[in-house]
Amino acid sequence: MTSLFNKKTILLAFTLFAMVNCKSEKTGDDPNPVPPVAPPVDKPNHPPQTPTIYNGYSLIWNDEFDGETIDAEKWNSETGTGINGDFGTGQLDRATNRSENAVIAKNVADAYGNCLAITTQNENYIDRNYTSARLNTQNKGSWGPGTRIEARVWARDVLYKGQGFAFWMMPSEIPEGQDHLMWPQGGEIDIMEYVGSVPYHNLGSVHYAWFWENNEYKDWNHAHKGAYYSYADKQVPTVNPQYGNWPATANDPKSGSGGFHLYRIDWFTDRIEFSVDEQVYHIHYIKDGDAFANGVADGQDKDAVITKNGKRVFLSEYSQHFTEWNPFSHKFYLLLTAGVGGNDNLTYGGSIVQNAKFPCSTYIDYVRVYKRN
């Protein structure tokens, strides 16, 4: 599948999401912020739960977001607009470390205890008309093959074109003798990419480079293997969706904005399996020739839709095109990010539309990492 967006460096990648239509000029933090609260629905808040222990796995890291504040020992708050001013994706927002954009929220419908709320707002702040938040675990937590990584997320307000949210991963290691690792040579894993312009599907992907190119960025040197998941059919759609059919109806179970969903990867030494609500829909093999069991490495990075356990599943493979670095054999850190799209050709999810509603909040019930025994 062809990538719908472009990126510039290892620090720059997809993000999208939005939250509050504020008309006043803001130059600092609100000393008494009001945490976002979900509207009443027919699913009440639940008590905090003990993390699930899966057969064959051990829990090694988690955040249930049940404290009063975001845990600074686990999460960094990235601020600004990225090196080139738009996070490499043409975005319009400025990421802040304010509680207006990221805060622990209580009494969220169908959540277990508290949630992390990440919000984009329509407000005049420094040099931008939109604000957002970007949390990551860089230098605080990173994981690789042999793990299960999951998050329970409700993209409640991601309803319009130009709004979205991502739960994804970027490299935490660099090759010996290098002082950095360029994107996409280092790879990228997108566990959840949900946008308002494609309301009934999630996108699960890997990004990588064709050639090492001396660890330098080249705009043509970008490969992408991604698959859509249909919330309605619980499988890959017969035809990839196009922008349209937004906004989704409130609480529509066929959309990512209709309620909480469990987004996960199971990362094996030979493959990465992407799933939503425990339904695997994309299996990406790390070595060429492994996906189709033909034992032939032809360098073509093949892919196809197959039927597995009665469901359509996207099967893909990555040819390890250069010897300097095998990205999906190394550790990656986590990101939870939101933003506002400014370009139809560059930003996945498209440019923001005038009738988009703000504030736009996404709720993260928990993030958990398991080690395979």
Backbone hydrogen bonds in HBPLUS format (Angstrom, degrees):
<---DONOR---> <-ACCEPTOR-->    atom                        ^
c    i                          cat <-CA-CA->   ^        H-A-AA   ^      H-
h    n   atom  resd res      DA  || num        DHA   H-A  angle D-A-AA Bond
n    s   type  num  typ     dist DA aas  dist angle  dist       angle   num
A0012-LEU N   A0009-THR O   2.94 MM   3  5.10 157.6  1.99 107.9 115.3     1
A0017-PHE N   A0339-GLY O   2.14 MM 322  4.19 165.1  1.16 126.0 122.0     2
A0122-ASN N   A0020-VAL O   2.20 MM 102  5.23 148.4  1.28 134.8 148.4     3
A0022-CYS N   A0122-ASN O   2.56 MM 100  5.67 141.2  1.70 145.0 158.9     4
A0026-LYS N   A0124-ASN O   3.13 MM  98  6.18 165.1  2.16 167.1 171.0     5
A0110-ASP N   A0044-PRO O   3.13 MM  66  5.34 149.4  2.23  94.8 104.0     6
A0046-HIS N   A0111-ALA O   2.72 MM  65  5.80 166.5  1.74 176.4 178.6     7
A0113-GLY N   A0046-HIS O   2.85 MM  67  5.97 161.4  1.88 147.1 144.0     8
A0057-TYR N   A0054-TYR O   3.08 MM   3  5.41 155.8  2.14 137.6 134.0     9
A0373-ASN N   A0056-GLY O   2.81 MM 317  5.37 169.7  1.82 143.4 146.4    10
A0058-SER N   A0371-LYS O   2.87 MM 313  5.19 151.0  1.96 143.2 152.9    11
A0371-LYS N   A0058-SER O   2.73 MM 313  5.19 162.1  1.76 154.4 156.9    12
A0060-ILE N   A0369-VAL O   2.94 MM 309  5.87 169.5  1.95 150.6 154.2    13
A0061-TRP N   A0369-VAL O   3.32 MM 308  5.08 147.5  2.43 144.2 139.1    14
A0369-VAL N   A0061-TRP O   2.76 MM 308  5.08 157.2  1.81 165.8 159.4    15
A0063-ASP N   A0367-VAL O   2.90 MM 304  5.42 150.8  1.98 156.6 163.0    16
A0367-VAL N   A0063-ASP O   3.04 MM 304  5.42 151.2  2.12 143.3 152.4    17
A0074-LYS N   A0071-ASP O   3.07 MM   3  5.58 157.8  2.12 111.4 118.4    18
A0075-TRP N   A0071-ASP O   3.02 MM   4  6.19 151.9  2.10 151.9 160.9    19
A0076-ASN N   A0136-ASN O   2.69 MM  60  5.23 163.4  1.71 159.7 165.8    20
A0136-ASN N   A0076-ASN O   3.02 MM  60  5.23 151.2  2.11 135.8 144.0    21
A0078-GLU N   A0134-ARG O   2.88 MM  56  5.36 156.2  1.93 166.8 169.5    22
A0080-GLY N   A0095-ALA O   2.88 MM  15  5.09 153.0  1.95 144.3 137.1    23
A0095-ALA N   A0080-GLY O   2.83 MM  15  5.09 159.8  1.87 156.4 149.4    24
A0087-PHE N   A0081-THR O   2.92 MM   6  5.76 141.2  2.07 146.2 143.3    25
A0085-GLY N   A0082-GLY O   3.21 MM   3  5.13 161.7  2.24 102.5 107.8    26
A0089-THR N   A0086-ASP O   3.07 MM   3  5.97 163.8  2.10 128.9 130.0    27
A0091-GLN N   A0086-ASP O   3.25 MM   5  4.76 157.9  2.30 131.6 125.0    28
A0092-LEU N   A0340-VAL O   2.89 MM 248  5.60 163.7  1.92 159.7 164.9    29
A0094-ARG N   A0130-TYR O   3.01 MM  36  6.39 147.5  2.12 134.1 140.1    30
A0132-SER N   A0094-ARG O   2.99 MM  38  5.95 143.4  2.13 134.9 133.5    31
A0096-THR N   A0132-SER O   2.98 MM  36  6.25 158.1  2.03 152.0 149.1    32
A0101-ASN N   A0098-ARG O   3.11 MM   3  5.66 155.5  2.17 110.5 117.2    33
A0102-ALA N   A0098-ARG O   3.19 MM   4  6.50 144.1  2.32 144.2 154.8    34
A0119-THR N   A0101-ASN O   2.80 MM  18  4.62 165.6  1.82 135.2 138.5    35
A0103-VAL N   A0117-ALA O   3.07 MM  14  5.41 153.0  2.14 145.2 153.7    36
A0117-ALA N   A0103-VAL O   2.81 MM  14  5.41 170.1  1.82 168.9 172.4    37
A0105-ALA N   A0115-CYS O   2.76 MM  10  5.23 158.5  1.80 150.2 156.9    38
A0115-CYS N   A0105-ALA O   2.93 MM  10  5.23 158.3  1.98 152.2 158.3    39
A0111-ALA N   A0108-VAL O   3.13 MM   3  5.62 157.7  2.19 138.9 136.9    40
A0116-LEU N   A0364-ILE O   2.96 MM 248  5.03 170.2  1.97 145.4 145.8    41
A0364-ILE N   A0116-LEU O   2.78 MM 248  5.03 163.7  1.80 151.4 157.2    42
A0118-ILE N   A0362-THR O   2.99 MM 244  5.44 163.9  2.01 159.5 163.4    43
A0362-THR N   A0118-ILE O   2.95 MM 244  5.44 158.8  2.00 151.7 158.3    44
A0120-THR N   A0360-CYS O   3.21 MM 240  5.63 159.0  2.26 150.0 151.3    45
A0360-CYS N   A0120-THR O   3.38 MM 240  5.63 163.0  2.41 160.2 162.5    46
A0121-GLN N   A0131-THR O   2.97 MM  10  5.20 147.0  2.08 129.2 138.9    47
A0131-THR N   A0121-GLN O   2.92 MM  10  5.20 150.4  2.01 140.8 149.6    48
A0123-GLU N   A0129-ASN O   2.86 MM   6  5.06 124.9  2.17 119.2 131.7    49
A0125-TYR N   A0128-ARG O   2.93 MM   3  5.50 170.3  1.94 161.1 164.3    50
A0128-ARG N   A0125-TYR O   3.01 MM   3  5.50 174.1  2.02 135.6 137.5    51
A0338-ALA N   A0133-ALA O   3.28 MM 205  6.02 138.4  2.46 159.6 171.3    52
A0135-LEU N   A0336-LEU O   2.93 MM 201  5.21 168.5  1.94 155.3 154.2    53
A0336-LEU N   A0135-LEU O   2.83 MM 201  5.21 158.3  1.88 152.6 156.9    54
A0137-THR N   A0334-LEU O   3.04 MM 197  5.41 145.9  2.16 145.1 148.7    55
A0140-LYS N   A0137-THR O   2.82 MM   3  5.06 156.4  1.88 134.7 134.8    56
A0141-GLY N   A0137-THR O   2.85 MM   4  5.23 136.8  2.04 167.0 155.5    57
A0143-TRP N   A0332-PHE O   2.85 MM 189  5.41 152.2  1.92 152.2 149.9    58
A0332-PHE N   A0143-TRP O   2.78 MM 189  5.41 160.6  1.82 139.4 139.5    59
A0146-GLY N   A0267-TRP O   2.67 MM 121  5.70 156.8  1.72 145.4 151.3    60
A0372-ARG N   A0146-GLY O   2.84 MM 226  5.33 172.8  1.84 149.3 148.2    61
A0267-TRP N   A0147-THR O   2.86 MM 120  5.40 166.3  1.88 174.0 177.3    62
A0148-ARG N   A0370-TYR O   2.91 MM 222  4.95 151.9  1.99 132.5 139.2    63
A0370-TYR N   A0148-ARG O   2.77 MM 222  4.95 160.7  1.81 150.3 156.3    64
A0149-ILE N   A0265-ILE O   2.97 MM 116  5.45 162.9  2.00 159.1 164.5    65
A0265-ILE N   A0149-ILE O   2.92 MM 116  5.45 150.2  2.01 151.7 161.4    66
A0150-GLU N   A0368-ARG O   2.99 MM 218  5.47 165.3  2.01 161.0 164.8    67
A0368-ARG N   A0150-GLU O   2.91 MM 218  5.47 164.8  1.93 155.3 159.8    68
A0151-ALA N   A0263-TYR O   2.90 MM 112  5.42 148.4  2.00 150.2 160.4    69
A0263-TYR N   A0151-ALA O   2.90 MM 112  5.42 168.7  1.91 162.8 159.5    70
A0152-ARG N   A0366-TYR O   3.14 MM 214  5.67 150.9  2.23 145.4 153.8    71
A0365-ASP N   A0152-ARG O   2.81 MM 213  5.36 151.4  1.89 158.4 165.7    72
A0153-VAL N   A0261-HIS O   2.90 MM 108  5.52 158.0  1.95 161.4 159.3    73
A0261-HIS N   A0153-VAL O   2.89 MM 108  5.52 148.1  1.99 138.6 145.8    74
A0154-TRP N   A0363-TYR O   2.81 MM 209  5.11 160.3  1.85 153.6 159.7    75
A0363-TYR N   A0154-TRP O   2.85 MM 209  5.11 165.8  1.87 146.6 147.5    76
A0158-VAL N   A0155-ALA O   3.30 MM   3  5.57 160.1  2.34 110.6 116.5    77
A0157-ASP N   A0361-SER O   3.15 MM 204  5.29 163.6  2.18 154.5 155.1    78
A0159-LEU N   A0157-ASP O   2.91 MM   2  5.48 117.1  2.31 113.2  95.8    79
A0163-GLN N   A0160-TYR O   3.05 MM   3  5.72 152.1  2.13 144.7 144.1    80
A0353-VAL N   A0161-LYS O   3.30 MM 192  5.99 137.6  2.49 156.8 145.8    81
A0341-GLY N   A0162-GLY O   2.90 MM 179  4.49 168.5  1.92 133.0 136.8    82
A0196-GLY N   A0163-GLN O   2.90 MM  33  5.42 164.5  1.92 141.5 144.7    83
A0165-PHE N   A0194-TYR O   2.82 MM  29  5.42 150.2  1.91 153.9 163.7    84
A0194-TYR N   A0165-PHE O   2.96 MM  29  5.42 171.7  1.97 169.1 169.2    85
A0166-ALA N   A0337-THR O   3.03 MM 171  5.40 161.7  2.06 155.9 156.5    86
A0337-THR N   A0166-ALA O   3.03 MM 171  5.40 167.2  2.05 155.0 159.1    87
A0167-PHE N   A0192-MET O   2.90 MM  25  4.90 152.2  1.98 134.5 142.5    88
A0191-ILE N   A0167-PHE O   3.03 MM  24  5.71 127.4  2.32 139.2 153.9    89
A0192-MET N   A0167-PHE O   2.92 MM  25  4.90 155.4  1.98 147.3 149.4    90
A0168-TRP N   A0335-LEU O   3.06 MM 167  5.28 155.5  2.12 140.2 147.9    91
A0335-LEU N   A0168-TRP O   2.82 MM 167  5.28 136.1  2.01 158.3 154.9    92
A0169-MET N   A0189-ILE O   2.73 MM  20  5.05 147.1  1.83 154.6 162.8    93
A0189-ILE N   A0169-MET O   3.15 MM  20  5.05 168.3  2.17 136.6 139.8    94
A0170-MET N   A0333-TYR O   3.08 MM 163  5.53 148.4  2.18 143.6 153.1    95
A0333-TYR N   A0170-MET O   2.71 MM 163  5.53 153.1  1.78 168.4 167.7    96
A0172-SER N   A0331-LYS O   3.02 MM 159  5.79 168.1  2.04 138.3 135.3    97
A0178-GLN N   A0175-PRO O   3.12 MM   3  5.58 158.1  2.17 134.8 134.6    98
A0186-GLY N   A0182-MET O   3.06 MM   4  6.18 142.3  2.20 152.2 163.1    99
A0187-GLY N   A0184-PRO O   2.86 MM   3  5.03 150.9  1.95 107.9 117.5   100
A0188-GLU N   A0207-HIS O   3.07 MM  19  4.98 124.9  2.39 142.0 139.8   101
A0207-HIS N   A0188-GLU O   2.95 MM  19  4.98 150.8  2.03 138.4 142.4   102
A0190-ASP N   A0205-SER O   2.89 MM  15  5.03 167.9  1.90 142.2 146.3   103
A0205-SER N   A0190-ASP O   3.02 MM  15  5.03 150.7  2.11 133.8 142.5   104
A0203-LEU N   A0193-GLU O   3.24 MM  10  5.14 150.8  2.33 129.7 138.2   105
A0198-VAL N   A0195-VAL O   3.15 MM   3  5.61 160.4  2.19 112.4 118.4   106
A0244-GLY N   A0197-SER O   2.93 MM  47  5.61 157.1  1.98 149.5 155.8   107
A0201-HIS N   A0198-VAL O   3.47 MM   3  6.03 165.6  2.49 124.0 123.0   108
A0256-GLY N   A0199-PRO O   3.25 MM  57  6.35 151.3  2.33 162.6 170.3   109
A0231-TYR N   A0200-TYR O   3.28 MM  31  5.99 162.8  2.32 142.5 147.7   110
A0202-ASN N   A0229-TYR O   3.02 MM  27  5.09 147.5  2.13 135.0 144.3   111
A0229-TYR N   A0202-ASN O   2.75 MM  27  5.09 147.9  1.85 146.3 154.8   112
A0204-GLY N   A0227-ALA O   2.97 MM  23  5.50 167.8  1.98 158.4 159.6   113
A0227-ALA N   A0204-GLY O   2.98 MM  23  5.50 154.1  2.05 142.9 149.7   114
A0206-VAL N   A0225-LYS O   2.95 MM  19  5.45 146.6  2.06 141.1 151.5   115
A0225-LYS N   A0206-VAL O   3.03 MM  19  5.45 165.3  2.05 155.3 159.5   116
A0208-TYR N   A0223-ALA O   2.98 MM  15  5.22 161.2  2.02 140.3 143.2   117
A0223-ALA N   A0208-TYR O   2.70 MM  15  5.22 167.9  1.71 165.2 161.3   118
A0215-ASN N   A0212-TRP O   2.90 MM   3  5.62 144.6  2.03 122.4 131.2   119
A0216-GLU N   A0213-GLU O   3.00 MM   3  5.63 141.0  2.15 117.0 126.0   120
A0221-ASN N   A0218-LYS O   2.98 MM   3  5.30 151.7  2.06 113.4 122.2   121
A0222-HIS N   A0220-TRP O   3.00 MM   2  5.73 138.4  2.17 100.6  90.1   122
A0230-SER N   A0235-GLN O   2.88 MM   5  5.50 168.0  1.89 146.4 150.4   123
A0234-LYS N   A0230-SER O   2.70 MM   4  5.33 135.5  1.90 143.8 154.7   124
A0236-VAL N   A0312-ARG O   3.16 MM  76  5.28 177.8  2.16 135.2 135.5   125
A0252-ASP N   A0249-THR O   3.09 MM   3  5.44 141.1  2.24 143.8 136.9   126
A0255-SER N   A0252-ASP O   3.07 MM   3  5.69 159.7  2.11 125.9 126.7   127
A0258-GLY N   A0255-SER O   3.32 MM   3  5.27 161.8  2.36  99.9 105.0   128
A0277-ASP N   A0262-LEU O   2.71 MM  15  4.72 159.1  1.75 139.8 147.2   129
A0264-ARG N   A0275-SER O   3.05 MM  11  5.29 160.4  2.09 157.9 154.7   130
A0275-SER N   A0264-ARG O   2.95 MM  11  5.29 161.3  1.99 151.0 150.1   131
A0266-ASP N   A0273-GLU O   2.89 MM   7  5.07 150.5  1.97 140.4 150.2   132
A0273-GLU N   A0266-ASP O   2.88 MM   7  5.07 168.6  1.90 144.1 147.6   133
A0268-PHE N   A0271-ARG O   2.76 MM   3  5.13 152.4  1.83 164.1 172.7   134
A0286-ILE N   A0270-ASP O   2.92 MM  16  5.45 167.3  1.93 133.0 136.9   135
A0272-ILE N   A0284-HIS O   2.80 MM  12  5.18 148.5  1.90 140.8 151.3   136
A0284-HIS N   A0272-ILE O   2.88 MM  12  5.18 173.2  1.88 154.1 154.2   137
A0274-PHE N   A0282-HIS O   2.79 MM   8  5.11 173.1  1.80 162.8 165.2   138
A0281-TYR N   A0274-PHE O   2.96 MM   7  6.09 158.8  2.01 156.9 161.8   139
A0276-VAL N   A0279-GLN O   3.20 MM   3  5.37 151.3  2.29 132.5 132.3   140
A0279-GLN N   A0276-VAL O   2.99 MM   3  5.37 161.7  2.02 114.4 120.4   141
A0314-PHE N   A0281-TYR O   2.83 MM  33  6.07 169.6  1.84 148.2 144.9   142
A0283-ILE N   A0314-PHE O   2.89 MM  31  6.30 160.6  1.93 164.8 171.0   143
A0316-SER N   A0283-ILE O   3.02 MM  33  6.41 159.7  2.06 158.0 158.8   144
A0285-TYR N   A0316-SER O   2.79 MM  31  6.12 168.8  1.80 152.1 149.3   145
A0318-TYR N   A0285-TYR O   3.01 MM  33  6.41 141.2  2.16 151.2 162.3   146
A0290-ASP N   A0287-LYS O   3.31 MM   3  5.86 165.6  2.33 129.4 132.5   147
A0293-ALA N   A0290-ASP O   3.45 MM   3  5.11 165.7  2.47  97.3 101.3   148
A0317-GLU N   A0302-LYS O   3.12 MM  15  5.86 131.6  2.37 166.6 175.0   149
A0304-ALA N   A0315-LEU O   2.89 MM  11  5.38 148.1  1.99 149.7 158.2   150
A0315-LEU N   A0304-ALA O   2.79 MM  11  5.38 176.8  1.79 168.3 169.1   151
A0306-ILE N   A0313-VAL O   2.81 MM   7  5.36 165.5  1.83 162.2 161.3   152
A0313-VAL N   A0306-ILE O   2.82 MM   7  5.36 164.4  1.85 154.3 158.8   153
A0308-LYS N   A0311-LYS O   2.81 MM   3  5.34 164.1  1.84 155.7 156.6   154
A0311-LYS N   A0308-LYS O   3.05 MM   3  5.34 163.9  2.07 112.7 117.9   155
A0321-HIS N   A0319-SER O   2.64 MM   2  5.31 110.8  2.11 120.9 102.7   156
A0329-SER N   A0326-ASN O   3.13 MM   3  5.83 155.6  2.19 130.0 130.8   157
A0330-HIS N   A0327-PRO O   3.28 MM   3  5.82 156.0  2.34 122.1 122.0   158
A0352-ILE N   A0341-GLY O   2.80 MM  11  5.32 140.2  1.96 141.0 132.9   159
A0347-THR N   A0343-ASN O   2.97 MM   4  5.37 154.1  2.04 137.0 145.4   160
A0350-GLY N   A0347-THR O   2.94 MM   3  5.34 163.0  1.97 131.3 133.9   161
A0356-ALA N   A0353-VAL O   3.17 MM   3  5.57 164.1  2.20 116.7 118.8   162
